[in-house]
Amino acid sequence: PQGGMLDWGLSGAALAAGRADAIALHMFAHAGLIHIGFNSVMLFALAGPLTAAMGAPPAAWLRFLAFYLIAGLAGAGLYLLLNPDSSVPMVGASGAISGLIGLFSRLRPGGGPLVALWSAEMRRRIWDFAKANLVLIALITVPILLLGGSGGIAWEAHLGGFLVGLVAGPRFLVQR
């Protein structure tokens, strides 16, 4: 009620205070319209191709939802693992969205077999993901910290979701 959607944020302090609900709620809370806008654009761009690769509706929709939630939880898990004592609330669907990006990175344009995890093409795609996150950190987190604030990009959640997308995401696809 006092902090708006930040009250739904996930942190070590929130869990220590008995706020287990923050594990799920943080994925549906955002730090403003720009934040939800960026996540929505990525969701809309990725949902169609990934859902199509997951088979026919309605089973594909259920696979997509399950994977989305798993990727979001993986992002939360890595964030908490690396910041167990944090009191800064993490909000947003970025861990789940990064999971979608990780899975999408395995797909080839026009179909065909998945891009191999240890291939040169996958290394390039991973590097592209890292560069995009470095730009986000430079544009958002650095100014916040320089101005004496706290928070910014939860890169740990991005990384956790992305890794789950790369490794576990293909299990949600129909046979390729």
N, C-alpha and C positions, 0 to 999 in steps of 0.2 A: 504493500500500500504506500509506503514512503518512497521507495526507490524505483517504482515502476517495474519495468521488465528486468532490471538488474537484480530485483529480489528473487528472480528465478535462476540467477546465475549459479554456476558450479564452482566451488573452491574447496580447498581442504578445510577452511574455517566453516563453510556451510555444512559440510558433512560432519564435522566435529560437533556442530550444534544440533545434529539430528535431522538435517534437511536432506534425507535420501531422495526426496522427490526431485531435487535439483539435477540428479543424474539424467533424468529424462527431460525435465522442463527446460534445461538450458538450450536444447536444440530448437525450441520453438520461440525463444525470446531473442530480441535483437537490441542493439544499442542505438537504434535510430532508423530513419527511413532510408538513408544511404546504405546502411548495413544490410537491411532486409532487401533493398533493391539489388545490390550486387549478388546476394545469394539467390534471389529469385531469378535473375537473368541466367545464372549458371544452371539452376535447376531446370528452367524451361528449355535451355539449349541441350542439356544432356538427357533429360527424362525420355524423350521420344526415341532416340536411337538405342538407348540402353534397354528400355522396355521392349522394343521390337526384338532386340537380341535375346531377351529373356523368354520369348515364346508368345503364345496367343493369350489374349485376355480371357478371363479374369486372372488366370494363374500368373501371368507375367506381372500384373499389378501387385499381387501379393509378394512375389519374389522381389520386385523393386522395393516395396515398402520394407520388407525384412532386411534386405541388404542396406538400404538407407539407414535404418535404425542401428544395425550392427556397425556400420562405418562411423556413425555418430558416437556410438558408445566406445568404439576403439579410439577415436580422437579424444574423448573425455578421459579414457583410461591413461593414455600417454601423457596428457596434460597433468593429470593428478600424480602420476608416477614421477614426473620431473618437477612438480611444484606442490608437494604434499602439504606444505604449511602456508600456502598462499591464501590471502584474504581477499584478493581482487577477484570479483566474480567473472567467470567466463560465460559469455552468452553467444548464441548464434548457431546456425546450421553448418558452419564452415567445415567441421570435421566430417560430417555426412557428405557434404558437397565435394570435399576433397577425395572421399572414397569413390564417388561417382567419377571424378576426374581420373583417379587411378585405374578404375575398371575401363573407362573409355580409352585410356592410353594403351590398353592391351588390344583394342579392336583395330582392324585394318579398314581403310576406306573401301567400300564396296564388298565387304565380307571377306571370307577366307579364314585361314587359321589365325589364332591369336599371335600377337607379337611376343616372341620368346623373352622371358624375364632377363636373360643374360646377354641379349643381343645388343649390337651397336645402336640399332634403332631405338631400343628401349632406353639405353643410356642417354640418348639425345632427348627423348621425351621426359625422362626424369629430370634432366638438367633444365629443360624448359619449365617444368613445374617449379623447380627450385628458384629459377630466375624470376618467375612471376611472383613468388612469395617474397623474395628479397625486395622487389619493387614495392609490394604492398607494405612491407615493414618500413622501408625508407619513407614512403609517403604518409603512413598513418602512425606507426609506433614511435619513430624517432622524434617527430615534432611534439607528440604528447609528452614523451620523457624529457625533452629539452625544455618544455614549458613547466616542468615540475609536476606533471600529472602522473597517473598510474594507469596501467592497462595498455591496450593496443591490440595487435594481432596475436592471437594464440597459435603461434606457429606449431606448437607441439600437437595441437588438435588437428591442424592441417596435415602434419606428417603422419600421425597415427591413422587417420582416415585414409590417406593416400596409400599407405603401405598395405592396409587391409584390402583396398580396392585392387591393387596390383596382384596380391597373392591369393586372397580368398574370393575376390569378386567373380572370377571366372566360374566358380562353382554354381553361381546363380544364373548362368547363361544356359540356353538350350544347346544341345550338341552342335559343335562347329566343326 
